Amino acid sequence: KDSTQTFIINTKTPWETVIGPVEKGFNATLGVIKSGSTDNSLKLYTQISVSINNEPFVLKKIDGSDIPRTSVNINYTVGNWER
């Protein structure tokens, strides 16, 4: 509740985590920042998926680009009906 989770992940390593359960109105924010030198950028792909009542996850927000960059930030607010 109203907290920030910080994870340090090795460069070029796929990563995922599950947060929850959460209530409707929950605002999920995913920010990725390349640490260290900004001389080299990464191809960053991020997504937020939601599952309700143990059903399969459904993609709700995505930000992917083949253009190298040093950061990306996406967010999604869980609504009443997620199907």
N, C-alpha and C positions, 0 to 999 in steps of 0.2 A: 504494500500500500504506500503510494507516494514515495517510492524508493528508486534508486538507480542501481543497476547491476553493471559492473565493469568487468570485461573479459579481455585478456591479452592473448591473441591468437597469432601463431606463426604465419608469416607471409605465404600466400598461395596455398593455404590450407583450407579446404571446405569446412564449414562450421555450422552447427545448428543447436538450438536449445528450445525447450518447452517451458513456458511460463504459465502458471495457473494452478488451479482454476481461478478464473476472474469473473466479475459480474459485468452485466451490460453497462456501458458507459466507460469501461476501462479504456484508457488511452495508451496504446502501445507505440513506443518510439524506438526506432533502431537507427543508431548512428555509428558509422564506421570511419575512423580516422587513421591514416597511415602515420605511424610514429617515425621518428628519426628524420633523416634528410628528406627534403621535398624535391630533390633533384630527380628522383625516379618516381613515377606514378604507377598505380595498379589498375587493372580492369576489375572494378568492383561491381558485384551483383548482389542485391539485397532483396529480400521478400518477407512479407508477413502473411502467415496463413492462420486460419481460425478453425477450430473444431468445436462442435456443440454436442453435448450428450454422447460422447465417445464415438461420434461419426467420423468419417475421414476428414482430414484437413482440407480446407478450401482456400485457395490463393485469394487474398484480398488486396494486397498492395505489392507492387514490384518496381524496382528501379535497377535496371541493368544497362550497361553501356560497354561497347568495345573501345571507347575512347578512354585512355588512361587518365586517372584522376587521383587526388589524394584523400578525398572524403566523399561520403554520401549520407543522407539523412532522410528517412521516411517515417510516416506515422499513420496509424489507423485507430479509429475509435470503434469499439465493439458495440453494435446496435442491438435492437430488439430481435430482429430476424436475420440470422446469418446464413441461411440456406441459399 
